[in-house]
Amino acid sequence: MTRNLLFSLMLWLLEVILVASFVSDRWTRELQRAEDRMMIGYFGAAKESQIRHTAQRWFDRLFVTTGIRENVFRYFIPTERERQMSKGFEDVGRNDLFPFIESRLNVLWDTIFQMFKRLTTACIWLPYLVAALLPFVVDGLVRRKISQTNFDYPSPMAHRYSLYLILGALYLLLVSLTLPFPIPPQAVPVGVFVVVYAVNVLLANTQKRI
């Protein structure tokens, strides 16, 4: 289980690296605009603005005010003073390498900001997740109790695959945070329904512990 978790996290990090390496900064800006339009159409302009400001506040608190974002740029891109101190290498990479690196870093930070915005959008649905989860949990436990009373055997296959479905849905949520494609806001409630239904099946088919 631990090995699979580490492998999944490595795949996600690989996705982030590939996005930062190959996706153009123009594409990320178009992605953000397209996703903003979908959110305005679904939530309204006021709610979209609130989500944006919340994501910006988290992003600034973690990466801007701490100096992390600026230091990353300074680590990879020399300042003009550093260029002048490097006699004979003042113009090396000025018009090709370092502008390319700067564009890659811009894509990386735009992706991280978009991740915060998508995470903020997902957090909006948490109260609905709790409200939807409760009746499904109660129903699953009642069905399990009924099957025990009737001496019915729970289905190990249903239990196993419902667990896989829950883990898969959570992993898809993680991956979707950094996908270089517009994610419609309706994707979150669909994922919520999948998770709560899988939890219902999981509880209904959980074997009795002796």
C-alpha angles and dihedrals in degrees: 000000000000091000091052090049092052091047091051092050090049090053090051092049089049089054090053091049092049092049092050091046103045111018114093122234088236090058092051091052091049089048092053092048093048092049091047090054091051092049092048089050092050105033102020130246095281095054092044090053090050091051091049093050092048092050091046091051092052091045094049093046093052103035113013106042090040091054094236095125094048093045092052090055092046091049094057101029120053119225122236090257091054090050092053091049090055099076112208093012100068095118100033108130093353095128103026121016102038096042087053091050090048091053090050091051090048089054090049094052092043088053091050091050091049088050090056091049092050090046090052089051090051091051089058088066096051095095089051089049091056092046092049095042097055099065091042090052092048091047092049093050092047091050090049091051091048092051090051091050091050091044090241117159118237117236112252089195093054090047093049097045094044088055090049089050092053093049091045092051092050091048091049088053089055093047093046090059090074104026111133091229132083111268114208114229089233088071092078098058089045089054090047091055091049092051097047092047091050090049089053092053091043094054094042091055100040111126120238113258116230 
